[in-house]
Amino acid sequence: MFELPIYWSDYEDIAMKLYERFGYDFNESKIYRIRFTELLEWVLEIPHFKGTREESNEGHLEMIQAQWVYEWRDNNR
């Protein structure tokens, strides 16, 4: 199956991949307590992710974290 590349601004796609990987291991409060250094590593490990460590910034990581919470909420209603 062909998958499009994922970049830093693809917050929803990244959040979906993180939810697929971690599922119930992280609830809303735990997601917001993840260190950005750890989150950065997890994002860089996503298959087809084409962003670089140097392109990351706090704003991207905050948006990814927020989208991950929305994804978790959508799947846990």
PDB file of N, CA, C and O in Angstrom:
ATOM      1  N   MET A   1       0.829  -1.177   0.000  1.00  0.00           N
ATOM      2  CA  MET A   1       0.000   0.000   0.000  1.00  0.00           C
ATOM      3  C   MET A   1       0.878   1.246   0.000  1.00  0.00           C
ATOM      4  O   MET A   1       1.819   1.349   0.787  1.00  0.00           O
ATOM      5  N   PHE A   2       0.572   2.175  -0.870  1.00  0.00           N
ATOM      6  CA  PHE A   2       1.344   3.408  -0.990  1.00  0.00           C
ATOM      7  C   PHE A   2       0.888   4.419   0.057  1.00  0.00           C
ATOM      8  O   PHE A   2      -0.306   4.690   0.185  1.00  0.00           O
ATOM      9  N   GLU A   3       1.823   4.968   0.791  1.00  0.00           N
ATOM     10  CA  GLU A   3       1.503   6.004   1.775  1.00  0.00           C
ATOM     11  C   GLU A   3       2.238   7.285   1.405  1.00  0.00           C
ATOM     12  O   GLU A   3       3.418   7.266   1.056  1.00  0.00           O
ATOM     13  N   LEU A   4       1.521   8.389   1.489  1.00  0.00           N
ATOM     14  CA  LEU A   4       2.130   9.682   1.214  1.00  0.00           C
ATOM     15  C   LEU A   4       3.114  10.038   2.318  1.00  0.00           C
ATOM     16  O   LEU A   4       2.961   9.594   3.456  1.00  0.00           O
ATOM     17  N   PRO A   5       4.124  10.838   1.986  1.00  0.00           N
ATOM     18  CA  PRO A   5       5.060  11.265   3.029  1.00  0.00           C
ATOM     19  C   PRO A   5       4.347  12.168   4.049  1.00  0.00           C
ATOM     20  O   PRO A   5       3.382  12.854   3.715  1.00  0.00           O
ATOM     21  N   ILE A   6       4.824  12.156   5.260  1.00  0.00           N
ATOM     22  CA  ILE A   6       4.270  12.970   6.338  1.00  0.00           C
ATOM     23  C   ILE A   6       5.324  14.010   6.723  1.00  0.00           C
ATOM     24  O   ILE A   6       6.506  13.693   6.860  1.00  0.00           O
ATOM     25  N   TYR A   7       4.874  15.257   6.896  1.00  0.00           N
ATOM     26  CA  TYR A   7       5.762  16.359   7.260  1.00  0.00           C
ATOM     27  C   TYR A   7       5.313  16.974   8.578  1.00  0.00           C
ATOM     28  O   TYR A   7       4.253  16.625   9.098  1.00  0.00           O
ATOM     29  N   TRP A   8       6.110  17.884   9.119  1.00  0.00           N
ATOM     30  CA  TRP A   8       5.825  18.488  10.411  1.00  0.00           C
ATOM     31  C   TRP A   8       4.446  19.122  10.500  1.00  0.00           C
ATOM     32  O   TRP A   8       3.822  19.071  11.560  1.00  0.00           O
ATOM     33  N   SER A   9       3.961  19.704   9.443  1.00  0.00           N
ATOM     34  CA  SER A   9       2.664  20.394   9.493  1.00  0.00           C
ATOM     35  C   SER A   9       1.468  19.451   9.321  1.00  0.00           C
ATOM     36  O   SER A   9       0.324  19.904   9.351  1.00  0.00           O
ATOM     37  N   ASP A  10       1.708  18.176   9.146  1.00  0.00           N
ATOM     38  CA  ASP A  10       0.634  17.181   9.012  1.00  0.00           C
ATOM     39  C   ASP A  10       0.235  16.673  10.400  1.00  0.00           C
ATOM     40  O   ASP A  10       0.352  15.485  10.700  1.00  0.00           O
ATOM     41  N   TYR A  11      -0.234  17.592  11.230  1.00  0.00           N
ATOM     42  CA  TYR A  11      -0.497  17.292  12.639  1.00  0.00           C
ATOM     43  C   TYR A  11      -1.491  16.153  12.835  1.00  0.00           C
ATOM     44  O   TYR A  11      -1.281  15.274  13.670  1.00  0.00           O
ATOM     45  N   GLU A  12      -2.557  16.172  12.075  1.00  0.00           N
ATOM     46  CA  GLU A  12      -3.579  15.131  12.244  1.00  0.00           C
ATOM     47  C   GLU A  12      -3.032  13.757  11.862  1.00  0.00           C
ATOM     48  O   GLU A  12      -3.282  12.771  12.555  1.00  0.00           O
ATOM     49  N   ASP A  13      -2.293  13.695  10.768  1.00  0.00           N
ATOM     50  CA  ASP A  13      -1.701  12.418  10.344  1.00  0.00           C
ATOM     51  C   ASP A  13      -0.723  11.888  11.395  1.00  0.00           C
ATOM     52  O   ASP A  13      -0.714  10.696  11.703  1.00  0.00           O
ATOM     53  N   ILE A  14       0.091  12.779  11.935  1.00  0.00           N
ATOM     54  CA  ILE A  14       1.049  12.379  12.966  1.00  0.00           C
ATOM     55  C   ILE A  14       0.309  11.875  14.199  1.00  0.00           C
ATOM     56  O   ILE A  14       0.665  10.844  14.770  1.00  0.00           O
ATOM     57  N   ALA A  15      -0.730  12.616  14.606  1.00  0.00           N
ATOM     58  CA  ALA A  15      -1.511  12.215  15.785  1.00  0.00           C
ATOM     59  C   ALA A  15      -2.153  10.850  15.585  1.00  0.00           C
ATOM     60  O   ALA A  15      -2.187  10.041  16.512  1.00  0.00           O
ATOM     61  N   MET A  16      -2.657  10.589  14.398  1.00  0.00           N
ATOM     62  CA  MET A  16      -3.265   9.287  14.115  1.00  0.00           C
ATOM     63  C   MET A  16      -2.226   8.184  14.233  1.00  0.00           C
ATOM     64  O   MET A  16      -2.509   7.120  14.784  1.00  0.00           O
ATOM     65  N   LYS A  17      -1.029   8.429  13.722  1.00  0.00           N
ATOM     66  CA  LYS A  17       0.039   7.423  13.807  1.00  0.00           C
ATOM     67  C   LYS A  17       0.448   7.171  15.262  1.00  0.00           C
ATOM     68  O   LYS A  17       0.693   6.030  15.653  1.00  0.00           O
ATOM     69  N   LEU A  18       0.520   8.238  16.055  1.00  0.00           N
ATOM     70  CA  LEU A  18       0.865   8.066  17.468  1.00  0.00           C
ATOM     71  C   LEU A  18      -0.228   7.312  18.206  1.00  0.00           C
ATOM     72  O   LEU A  18       0.058   6.467  19.054  1.00  0.00           O
ATOM     73  N   TYR A  19      -1.491   7.621  17.883  1.00  0.00           N
ATOM     74  CA  TYR A  19      -2.588   6.889  18.529  1.00  0.00           C
ATOM     75  C   TYR A  19      -2.554   5.416  18.121  1.00  0.00           C
ATOM     76  O   TYR A  19      -2.774   4.539  18.955  1.00  0.00           O
ATOM     77  N   GLU A  20      -2.282   5.142  16.853  1.00  0.00           N
ATOM     78  CA  GLU A  20      -2.182   3.756  16.395  1.00  0.00           C
ATOM     79  C   GLU A  20      -1.073   3.026  17.142  1.00  0.00           C
ATOM     80  O   GLU A  20      -1.217   1.852  17.484  1.00  0.00           O
ATOM     81  N   ARG A  21       0.013   3.708  17.391  1.00  0.00           N
ATOM     82  CA  ARG A  21       1.154   3.080  18.062  1.00  0.00           C
ATOM     83  C   ARG A  21       0.906   2.869  19.559  1.00  0.00           C
ATOM     84  O   ARG A  21       1.233   1.813  20.101  1.00  0.00           O
ATOM     85  N   PHE A  22       0.330   3.867  20.220  1.00  0.00           N
ATOM     86  CA  PHE A  22       0.236   3.821  21.679  1.00  0.00           C
ATOM     87  C   PHE A  22      -1.167   3.558  22.211  1.00  0.00           C
ATOM     88  O   PHE A  22      -1.311   3.135  23.358  1.00  0.00           O
ATOM     89  N   GLY A  23      -2.194   3.793  21.420  1.00  0.00           N
ATOM     90  CA  GLY A  23      -3.565   3.503  21.813  1.00  0.00           C
ATOM     91  C   GLY A  23      -3.924   3.919  23.217  1.00  0.00           C
ATOM     92  O   GLY A  23      -3.887   5.101  23.561  1.00  0.00           O
ATOM     93  N   TYR A  24      -4.278   2.921  24.038  1.00  0.00           N
ATOM     94  CA  TYR A  24      -4.741   3.180  25.403  1.00  0.00           C
ATOM     95  C   TYR A  24      -3.610   3.409  26.399  1.00  0.00           C
ATOM     96  O   TYR A  24      -3.875   3.695  27.567  1.00  0.00           O
ATOM     97  N   ASP A  25      -2.359   3.291  25.968  1.00  0.00           N
ATOM     98  CA  ASP A  25      -1.234   3.511  26.882  1.00  0.00           C
ATOM     99  C   ASP A  25      -1.196   4.946  27.388  1.00  0.00           C
ATOM    100  O   ASP A  25      -0.713   5.212  28.488  1.00  0.00           O
ATOM    101  N   PHE A  26      -1.708   5.872  26.576  1.00  0.00           N
ATOM    102  CA  PHE A  26      -1.700   7.285  26.940  1.00  0.00           C
ATOM    103  C   PHE A  26      -3.114   7.829  26.882  1.00  0.00           C
ATOM    104  O   PHE A  26      -3.768   7.771  25.841  1.00  0.00           O
ATOM    105  N   ASN A  27      -3.586   8.361  28.012  1.00  0.00           N
ATOM    106  CA  ASN A  27      -4.866   9.051  28.011  1.00  0.00           C
ATOM    107  C   ASN A  27      -4.588  10.552  27.881  1.00  0.00           C
ATOM    108  O   ASN A  27      -3.440  10.971  27.728  1.00  0.00           O
ATOM    109  N   GLU A  28      -5.638  11.340  27.944  1.00  0.00           N
ATOM    110  CA  GLU A  28      -5.495  12.784  27.722  1.00  0.00           C
ATOM    111  C   GLU A  28      -4.460  13.428  28.641  1.00  0.00           C
ATOM    112  O   GLU A  28      -3.598  14.170  28.170  1.00  0.00           O
ATOM    113  N   SER A  29      -4.532  13.161  29.919  1.00  0.00           N
ATOM    114  CA  SER A  29      -3.598  13.804  30.848  1.00  0.00           C
ATOM    115  C   SER A  29      -2.161  13.316  30.634  1.00  0.00           C
ATOM    116  O   SER A  29      -1.217  14.094  30.771  1.00  0.00           O
ATOM    117  N   LYS A  30      -1.994  12.046  30.303  1.00  0.00           N
ATOM    118  CA  LYS A  30      -0.644  11.524  30.058  1.00  0.00           C
ATOM    119  C   LYS A  30      -0.050  12.108  28.778  1.00  0.00           C
ATOM    120  O   LYS A  30       1.152  12.365  28.716  1.00  0.00           O
ATOM    121  N   ILE A  31      -0.875  12.317  27.765  1.00  0.00           N
ATOM    122  CA  ILE A  31      -0.384  12.895  26.505  1.00  0.00           C
ATOM    123  C   ILE A  31       0.181  14.287  26.765  1.00  0.00           C
ATOM    124  O   ILE A  31       1.235  14.640  26.237  1.00  0.00           O
ATOM    125  N   TYR A  32      -0.516  15.073  27.574  1.00  0.00           N
ATOM    126  CA  TYR A  32      -0.046  16.434  27.858  1.00  0.00           C
ATOM    127  C   TYR A  32       1.176  16.471  28.766  1.00  0.00           C
ATOM    128  O   TYR A  32       1.810  17.519  28.889  1.00  0.00           O
ATOM    129  N   ARG A  33       1.522  15.361  29.404  1.00  0.00           N
ATOM    130  CA  ARG A  33       2.708  15.314  30.270  1.00  0.00           C
ATOM    131  C   ARG A  33       3.934  14.727  29.568  1.00  0.00           C
ATOM    132  O   ARG A  33       4.994  14.611  30.182  1.00  0.00           O
ATOM    133  N   ILE A  34       3.806  14.359  28.302  1.00  0.00           N
ATOM    134  CA  ILE A  34       4.942  13.798  27.559  1.00  0.00           C
ATOM    135  C   ILE A  34       5.980  14.894  27.327  1.00  0.00           C
ATOM    136  O   ILE A  34       5.646  16.005  26.916  1.00  0.00           O
ATOM    137  N   ARG A  35       7.219  14.570  27.590  1.00  0.00           N
ATOM    138  CA  ARG A  35       8.311  15.517  27.316  1.00  0.00           C
ATOM    139  C   ARG A  35       8.444  15.697  25.805  1.00  0.00           C
ATOM    140  O   ARG A  35       8.304  14.745  25.038  1.00  0.00           O
ATOM    141  N   PHE A  36       8.713  16.916  25.401  1.00  0.00           N
ATOM    142  CA  PHE A  36       8.866  17.187  23.968  1.00  0.00           C
ATOM    143  C   PHE A  36      10.057  16.440  23.375  1.00  0.00           C
ATOM    144  O   PHE A  36      10.036  16.090  22.195  1.00  0.00           O
ATOM    145  N   THR A  37      11.083  16.194  24.162  1.00  0.00           N
ATOM    146  CA  THR A  37      12.228  15.433  23.640  1.00  0.00           C
ATOM    147  C   THR A  37      11.808  14.008  23.279  1.00  0.00           C
ATOM    148  O   THR A  37      12.260  13.446  22.281  1.00  0.00           O
ATOM    149  N   GLU A  38      10.937  13.437  24.107  1.00  0.00           N
ATOM    150  CA  GLU A  38      10.430  12.086  23.843  1.00  0.00           C
ATOM    151  C   GLU A  38       9.472  12.100  22.642  1.00  0.00           C
ATOM    152  O   GLU A  38       9.555  11.241  21.765  1.00  0.00           O
ATOM    153  N   LEU A  39       8.576  13.073  22.616  1.00  0.00           N
ATOM    154  CA  LEU A  39       7.629  13.194  21.513  1.00  0.00           C
ATOM    155  C   LEU A  39       8.362  13.367  20.190  1.00  0.00           C
ATOM    156  O   LEU A  39       7.981  12.769  19.184  1.00  0.00           O
ATOM    157  N   LEU A  40       9.395  14.169  20.187  1.00  0.00           N
ATOM    158  CA  LEU A  40      10.197  14.382  18.982  1.00  0.00           C
ATOM    159  C   LEU A  40      10.740  13.066  18.451  1.00  0.00           C
ATOM    160  O   LEU A  40      10.660  12.805  17.250  1.00  0.00           O
ATOM    161  N   GLU A  41      11.287  12.239  19.323  1.00  0.00           N
ATOM    162  CA  GLU A  41      11.835  10.948  18.892  1.00  0.00           C
ATOM    163  C   GLU A  41      10.751  10.055  18.303  1.00  0.00           C
ATOM    164  O   GLU A  41      10.972   9.398  17.286  1.00  0.00           O
ATOM    165  N   TRP A  42       9.576  10.027  18.937  1.00  0.00           N
ATOM    166  CA  TRP A  42       8.484   9.189  18.445  1.00  0.00           C
ATOM    167  C   TRP A  42       8.016   9.650  17.072  1.00  0.00           C
ATOM    168  O   TRP A  42       7.709   8.827  16.210  1.00  0.00           O
ATOM    169  N   VAL A  43       7.960  10.948  16.867  1.00  0.00           N
ATOM    170  CA  VAL A  43       7.539  11.473  15.560  1.00  0.00           C
ATOM    171  C   VAL A  43       8.556  11.083  14.499  1.00  0.00           C
ATOM    172  O   VAL A  43       8.181  10.656  13.407  1.00  0.00           O
ATOM    173  N   LEU A  44       9.822  11.222  14.806  1.00  0.00           N
ATOM    174  CA  LEU A  44      10.868  10.883  13.836  1.00  0.00           C
ATOM    175  C   LEU A  44      10.867   9.401  13.469  1.00  0.00           C
ATOM    176  O   LEU A  44      11.365   9.030  12.406  1.00  0.00           O
ATOM    177  N   GLU A  45      10.312   8.548  14.335  1.00  0.00           N
ATOM    178  CA  GLU A  45      10.244   7.098  14.082  1.00  0.00           C
ATOM    179  C   GLU A  45       9.044   6.689  13.233  1.00  0.00           C
ATOM    180  O   GLU A  45       8.952   5.532  12.823  1.00  0.00           O
ATOM    181  N   ILE A  46       8.127   7.611  12.963  1.00  0.00           N
ATOM    182  CA  ILE A  46       6.923   7.277  12.199  1.00  0.00           C
ATOM    183  C   ILE A  46       7.320   6.910  10.767  1.00  0.00           C
ATOM    184  O   ILE A  46       8.059   7.652  10.120  1.00  0.00           O
ATOM    185  N   PRO A  47       6.830   5.764  10.268  1.00  0.00           N
ATOM    186  CA  PRO A  47       7.118   5.395   8.883  1.00  0.00           C
ATOM    187  C   PRO A  47       6.622   6.489   7.919  1.00  0.00           C
ATOM    188  O   PRO A  47       5.541   7.046   8.109  1.00  0.00           O
ATOM    189  N   HIS A  48       7.400   6.780   6.916  1.00  0.00           N
ATOM    190  CA  HIS A  48       7.081   7.758   5.885  1.00  0.00           C
ATOM    191  C   HIS A  48       7.139   9.202   6.384  1.00  0.00           C
ATOM    192  O   HIS A  48       6.707  10.113   5.678  1.00  0.00           O
ATOM    193  N   PHE A  49       7.667   9.425   7.591  1.00  0.00           N
ATOM    194  CA  PHE A  49       7.842  10.795   8.074  1.00  0.00           C
ATOM    195  C   PHE A  49       9.084  11.369   7.420  1.00  0.00           C
ATOM    196  O   PHE A  49      10.162  10.780   7.508  1.00  0.00           O
ATOM    197  N   LYS A  50       8.945  12.502   6.769  1.00  0.00           N
ATOM    198  CA  LYS A  50      10.048  13.082   5.999  1.00  0.00           C
ATOM    199  C   LYS A  50      10.642  14.330   6.624  1.00  0.00           C
ATOM    200  O   LYS A  50      11.586  14.904   6.083  1.00  0.00           O
ATOM    201  N   GLY A  51      10.092  14.763   7.774  1.00  0.00           N
ATOM    202  CA  GLY A  51      10.651  15.934   8.443  1.00  0.00           C
ATOM    203  C   GLY A  51      11.983  15.591   9.093  1.00  0.00           C
ATOM    204  O   GLY A  51      12.337  14.422   9.242  1.00  0.00           O
ATOM    205  N   THR A  52      12.699  16.614   9.470  1.00  0.00           N
ATOM    206  CA  THR A  52      13.988  16.409  10.130  1.00  0.00           C
ATOM    207  C   THR A  52      13.937  16.966  11.551  1.00  0.00           C
ATOM    208  O   THR A  52      13.063  17.762  11.895  1.00  0.00           O
ATOM    209  N   ARG A  53      14.872  16.537  12.343  1.00  0.00           N
ATOM    210  CA  ARG A  53      14.998  17.025  13.717  1.00  0.00           C
ATOM    211  C   ARG A  53      15.176  18.550  13.716  1.00  0.00           C
ATOM    212  O   ARG A  53      14.611  19.249  14.557  1.00  0.00           O
ATOM    213  N   GLU A  54      15.959  19.047  12.772  1.00  0.00           N
ATOM    214  CA  GLU A  54      16.256  20.477  12.702  1.00  0.00           C
ATOM    215  C   GLU A  54      15.020  21.311  12.359  1.00  0.00           C
ATOM    216  O   GLU A  54      14.956  22.486  12.720  1.00  0.00           O
ATOM    217  N   GLU A  55      14.051  20.731  11.678  1.00  0.00           N
ATOM    218  CA  GLU A  55      12.827  21.452  11.309  1.00  0.00           C
ATOM    219  C   GLU A  55      11.803  21.482  12.437  1.00  0.00           C
ATOM    220  O   GLU A  55      10.819  22.218  12.361  1.00  0.00           O
ATOM    221  N   SER A  56      12.024  20.700  13.466  1.00  0.00           N
ATOM    222  CA  SER A  56      11.062  20.648  14.566  1.00  0.00           C
ATOM    223  C   SER A  56      11.143  21.931  15.386  1.00  0.00           C
ATOM    224  O   SER A  56      12.178  22.596  15.425  1.00  0.00           O
ATOM    225  N   ASN A  57      10.039  22.264  16.035  1.00  0.00           N
ATOM    226  CA  ASN A  57      10.034  23.381  16.969  1.00  0.00           C
ATOM    227  C   ASN A  57       8.908  23.166  17.979  1.00  0.00           C
ATOM    228  O   ASN A  57       8.082  22.267  17.818  1.00  0.00           O
ATOM    229  N   GLU A  58       8.884  23.982  19.002  1.00  0.00           N
ATOM    230  CA  GLU A  58       7.902  23.824  20.067  1.00  0.00           C
ATOM    231  C   GLU A  58       6.473  23.943  19.548  1.00  0.00           C
ATOM    232  O   GLU A  58       5.581  23.232  20.010  1.00  0.00           O
ATOM    233  N   GLY A  59       6.256  24.841  18.592  1.00  0.00           N
ATOM    234  CA  GLY A  59       4.921  25.013  18.030  1.00  0.00           C
ATOM    235  C   GLY A  59       4.411  23.750  17.348  1.00  0.00           C
ATOM    236  O   GLY A  59       3.255  23.367  17.531  1.00  0.00           O
ATOM    237  N   HIS A  60       5.269  23.103  16.562  1.00  0.00           N
ATOM    238  CA  HIS A  60       4.877  21.843  15.915  1.00  0.00           C
ATOM    239  C   HIS A  60       4.537  20.789  16.967  1.00  0.00           C
ATOM    240  O   HIS A  60       3.521  20.102  16.854  1.00  0.00           O
ATOM    241  N   LEU A  61       5.369  20.662  17.970  1.00  0.00           N
ATOM    242  CA  LEU A  61       5.162  19.638  18.989  1.00  0.00           C
ATOM    243  C   LEU A  61       3.899  19.906  19.805  1.00  0.00           C
ATOM    244  O   LEU A  61       3.189  18.969  20.171  1.00  0.00           O
ATOM    245  N   GLU A  62       3.616  21.167  20.090  1.00  0.00           N
ATOM    246  CA  GLU A  62       2.373  21.504  20.799  1.00  0.00           C
ATOM    247  C   GLU A  62       1.150  21.142  19.962  1.00  0.00           C
ATOM    248  O   GLU A  62       0.180  20.596  20.488  1.00  0.00           O
ATOM    249  N   MET A  63       1.188  21.438  18.676  1.00  0.00           N
ATOM    250  CA  MET A  63       0.059  21.114  17.789  1.00  0.00           C
ATOM    251  C   MET A  63      -0.125  19.601  17.665  1.00  0.00           C
ATOM    252  O   MET A  63      -1.256  19.114  17.645  1.00  0.00           O
ATOM    253  N   ILE A  64       0.969  18.865  17.583  1.00  0.00           N
ATOM    254  CA  ILE A  64       0.899  17.404  17.508  1.00  0.00           C
ATOM    255  C   ILE A  64       0.283  16.859  18.789  1.00  0.00           C
ATOM    256  O   ILE A  64      -0.573  15.975  18.745  1.00  0.00           O
ATOM    257  N   GLN A  65       0.710  17.375  19.909  1.00  0.00           N
ATOM    258  CA  GLN A  65       0.186  16.942  21.201  1.00  0.00           C
ATOM    259  C   GLN A  65      -1.327  17.200  21.280  1.00  0.00           C
ATOM    260  O   GLN A  65      -2.087  16.325  21.695  1.00  0.00           O
ATOM    261  N   ALA A  66      -1.753  18.391  20.885  1.00  0.00           N
ATOM    262  CA  ALA A  66      -3.184  18.729  20.920  1.00  0.00           C
ATOM    263  C   ALA A  66      -3.981  17.834  19.981  1.00  0.00           C
ATOM    264  O   ALA A  66      -5.059  17.368  20.350  1.00  0.00           O
ATOM    265  N   GLN A  67      -3.482  17.585  18.790  1.00  0.00           N
ATOM    266  CA  GLN A  67      -4.187  16.717  17.841  1.00  0.00           C
ATOM    267  C   GLN A  67      -4.264  15.284  18.346  1.00  0.00           C
ATOM    268  O   GLN A  67      -5.257  14.592  18.119  1.00  0.00           O
ATOM    269  N   TRP A  68      -3.218  14.842  19.028  1.00  0.00           N
ATOM    270  CA  TRP A  68      -3.207  13.495  19.597  1.00  0.00           C
ATOM    271  C   TRP A  68      -4.306  13.373  20.649  1.00  0.00           C
ATOM    272  O   TRP A  68      -4.984  12.349  20.726  1.00  0.00           O
ATOM    273  N   VAL A  69      -4.480  14.416  21.457  1.00  0.00           N
ATOM    274  CA  VAL A  69      -5.560  14.414  22.448  1.00  0.00           C
ATOM    275  C   VAL A  69      -6.915  14.335  21.750  1.00  0.00           C
ATOM    276  O   VAL A  69      -7.783  13.572  22.174  1.00  0.00           O
ATOM    277  N   TYR A  70      -7.108  15.116  20.682  1.00  0.00           N
ATOM    278  CA  TYR A  70      -8.380  15.060  19.928  1.00  0.00           C
ATOM    279  C   TYR A  70      -8.607  13.668  19.357  1.00  0.00           C
ATOM    280  O   TYR A  70      -9.728  13.159  19.383  1.00  0.00           O
ATOM    281  N   GLU A  71      -7.562  13.058  18.847  1.00  0.00           N
ATOM    282  CA  GLU A  71      -7.657  11.705  18.293  1.00  0.00           C
ATOM    283  C   GLU A  71      -8.038  10.724  19.401  1.00  0.00           C
ATOM    284  O   GLU A  71      -8.895   9.864  19.203  1.00  0.00           O
ATOM    285  N   TRP A  72      -7.402  10.851  20.567  1.00  0.00           N
ATOM    286  CA  TRP A  72      -7.716   9.979  21.690  1.00  0.00           C
ATOM    287  C   TRP A  72      -9.177  10.150  22.102  1.00  0.00           C
ATOM    288  O   TRP A  72      -9.877   9.165  22.336  1.00  0.00           O
ATOM    289  N   ARG A  73      -9.639  11.407  22.190  1.00  0.00           N
ATOM    290  CA  ARG A  73     -11.026  11.679  22.566  1.00  0.00           C
ATOM    291  C   ARG A  73     -11.995  11.064  21.568  1.00  0.00           C
ATOM    292  O   ARG A  73     -12.996  10.463  21.958  1.00  0.00           O
ATOM    293  N   ASP A  74     -11.699  11.215  20.271  1.00  0.00           N
ATOM    294  CA  ASP A  74     -12.585  10.664  19.232  1.00  0.00           C
ATOM    295  C   ASP A  74     -12.734   9.155  19.334  1.00  0.00           C
ATOM    296  O   ASP A  74     -13.791   8.604  19.025  1.00  0.00           O
ATOM    297  N   ASN A  75     -11.672   8.492  19.766  1.00  0.00           N
ATOM    298  CA  ASN A  75     -11.680   7.037  19.841  1.00  0.00           C
ATOM    299  C   ASN A  75     -12.101   6.490  21.192  1.00  0.00           C
ATOM    300  O   ASN A  75     -12.196   5.275  21.366  1.00  0.00           O
ATOM    301  N   ASN A  76     -12.356   7.374  22.157  1.00  0.00           N
ATOM    302  CA  ASN A  76     -12.691   6.918  23.504  1.00  0.00           C
ATOM    303  C   ASN A  76     -13.974   7.563  24.025  1.00  0.00           C
ATOM    304  O   ASN A  76     -14.072   7.887  25.209  1.00  0.00           O
ATOM    305  N   ARG A  77     -14.924   7.743  23.173  1.00  0.00           N
ATOM    306  CA  ARG A  77     -16.212   8.315  23.591  1.00  0.00           C
ATOM    307  C   ARG A  77     -17.128   7.245  24.076  1.00  0.00           C
ATOM    308  O   ARG A  77     -18.258   7.532  24.470  1.00  0.00           O
TER     309      ARG A  77
END
